[in-house]
């Protein structure tokens, strides 16, 4: 059977649902590992947002009449594994470890931004406005988190890491 856009949409929705649930678990670990108070706060805030994003994704599944379930997202597993490896290689809190954690978090954000952008485009093409609106809320939060992380990197975390070298 040939793939259609509805099937592709559902598979991608399951992918981001799985990814968001893995991110939720990882954010606790990252918040504990971060030394810089504002980075800790950013991870904690994003954890709360991620919980709400998962709830929105569950609403999308409901609208589609499907059970909310994820399919393994190897891309997200790989990104999160890199962050875990960083913590293993650099067990002591430091400005450099914070810079690495922040960079890994931005990889996560960019993946999410790409996925939500695609899902929104497909929902728009299919005329599914209610789904588009829910996904746009998630996308906006991901973009805001990315902007916050960029600001933290440029103004605090990276300069501190550079001095620590």
N, C-alpha and C positions, 0 to 999 in steps of 0.2 A: 504494500500500500504506500502510495506517495505521501510525503509529508505535506501538510498544508499549514497555513499561517496560524491557525488555532492550535494545532499540535506543537508547533515551534514556540508559540507564546507560552503554552502551558509548561513545556519542558524548561524554558528559560525562567519562568515564574518559580518552578520547583527548585531550580538552580539557585536563585537569589534567596529563596526561603531557607534552603539549607545553609547558604553562606551567612545569612543574617544570624541564624541560630548558633553557628560556630563562632561568629564575631562576638556575640553576646557572652559566650563562655570566655573567650580570650580577653575581653576588655577588663574583667575582674583582675586577671593575672597582670595585665599591662598597667592598670591603675596602681596595684600593689608594688610593681617593679619600678615605676617612675619615681625619680628623686625630686624633680622640679615640681613645686606645688601647683603651678598653673597647668602643667602637663597632666598631673594626677587628676586635677579638676576636669580637664578636657576629656580624659578617658571616662571619668565617672558620668559626666553629662552625656557623652555619646552612648554610654551603656543604657541610660534612661531612654534616649531617643530610639535606640535600636529595639528596645522592648516595644515601644509604640509602633515602630515600623513593622515589626513582626505581626502585631495585631492588625495593621492595615493590610498586610499581605493575606492574612487569614480572611479578611473581609473580601478581598479580591477572589480568593478561592470560593467563598460562599456565593458571590455574585455569579460565578461561572458554574455553580452547582457541583463543585469538585471538593474532595476532601483535601485539607491542607496537609501537604507532605512534601518533603524535600527529596532531591536526588543529589547524590554526592557530587560536589563541585571540587574537582581536583585543583583547579586554579586557586580557589580560596584556601584549600588545605595547604597548598604550597606556600602561599603568602604568609599564612599564620605559622607554618613550620619554620620559616625564616626568622620570624620574631622569636620563636621558642629557642632556636639555635643561638640567637644573639644572647639570650639570657643564660644559656649554658656556657657560652664562650666568655661572657662577661658577667660572672655571678655577683660582683660587687656593684652597688649603685654608683653611678658616676655621670658627669655631664655627657661623656661620649656615649654611654649606654642609652641615656635619654635621647640623644640625637638619632641613634639607631632605632629605638622604639618609635619615635616620631616618624621616621622615614617609612618604617613598616606600616604604621597606621595610615600614612598617606597612600601607600600602595593599595590598602584595603579600600579607602575612600574612592580612589580612581576606578577600581574595579566596579564598585557599587554604582558610581555615577554612570559608567558605560552601560551597565546592565539596565538600570532604570531608564536611561535615555532610549535604549532600544525598545524596552517594553512599552514605554509611552508612545513611541512612534507607531508600533504595531497596534496598540489599543486605539489610537487615533484613526489609523487606516481602517480599522474594523468598526469605527463609529461607537466605541464603548466609552462614553464620556465619564460615567461614574468610576470606572476602573482607571481611566486616565487621571482623573482628579486625585484619587488615592495615591497613585504612583508618583504624581507630581509633588505631593507633600513629602514623600520619602526622598525624592531627588533633591528638593530644596534643602532639606536637613543635611543631606550628604554634602552638598556644595558648601553650606555654612560651616560644617565641621572641617572640610578641607581648607576653607579660608582661615578658620581659627588656627588650625595646625600650621599652616603656612606662616601666619603672623607670629606664632610662638617660635617656630624654627628660625625665622629671619631676625627677630628682635631679641630673643633670649637664649634658646636652647643651643643653636649652632654657634653663636659667638662664645658661649660658655664652654662648649666642647672644644672649640679652636684654641682657647686659652689654656685648657687642661692638657693639650697635647705636648 
